[in-house]
Amino acid sequence: MGAETLTGRIVNAVDLIDGILDAGSIRDYTSREQLTSMASHLRHRTAPAAGAHALMSRMVVDSWPLDSTLGRQLVDIEDDYLALLQGTRRHP
């Protein structure tokens, strides 16, 4: 996956988070603060900074339901980001 595609997926995830926040449809397994922090982290991710990449996916995997669409997107974005940095893909 190229950087342009990853950037597009990041923009889509931020739009989804913003939609959730605007609609007030925050699930009980997350909070407004957590979602706002994730959106901010993603916005800055378009200019990669090494070392701050695994926090969101760990938070999602540890506490979000497995069928969360946003959660799956966030984990996939983290994987693809690492792949760009390292030249590999952690899982299919």
N, C-alpha and C positions, 0 to 999 in steps of 0.2 A: 504494500500500500504506500502510495506516495504522500508527500507532505500536503499537497493540495486537497487530496481526498480526506485526509485526517482533519485538516482545518475545516472542511465542510461538515464533517461529522461533529466536530466540536461546536460549530455554530448551531447545528440542529439540536444538540443536547442543551446548550444554553437557552435556545428558544423554548424548548420543552420545560426547562426549569422556570424560566420567566413566566410561561403560561400557567404553570402550577401555582406560582406565587401570586400572580395577578388574579387568578380565579379563587384563591384561598382554599384550594383542594389539596392541602398538605396531609399526607398519611400519618398515622400514629407512630410509625417506625422512624420518622425523621422530624425535622423542625424547620421553621422558617430560617433560623440562623444557619443550620447545616446546609440547606439548599442555597442560600445566599453565598455562603463561603465556597461551595462547590462551583457555582456559576462564576464567581470571581476567579477562582483557581483556573477554571477552563478558559476564561477570557485571556488570562495571562499565558496560558499554555500555547497559544498560537506563536509565541516567541519562546521556544523551549529553554528551560533551565534545568540542568542536570541535578539530580539528587532529590527533587521534590515530586516524584512521579507516582509513588505507590500508595499514597495516603488515602485517596478517594476510593480506590478499588478495595482496599482493606476494610474501610468503613462500611462500604456497601455489602461486601461478602460476609462480614461479621454480624450485621444487624438488619439488613433488608431482606424481604422475602425473595425467594429464588425466581418467582415469576414477574418481578418488577421490570418493566420495559426500560425505564430510565436507568435502573441499576445495571442491567445487562449492557446498555449503551456505554455507561461510564466505565465498566470493567473492560469492554472491548477497546475503548479509546485509550485507556491506560496501556493495554497490551500493544496496541499499534504504535503508540508513542514510544514505548520501550524498544519496539522493533526498529523504528527509525533511528533511535540513538545507538542501538547495538547491532543492527543489521540482521536480527533474527525475529522470530515470532514465537511467543511462549506457548500458545495453544491454538488449534485450528478454529 
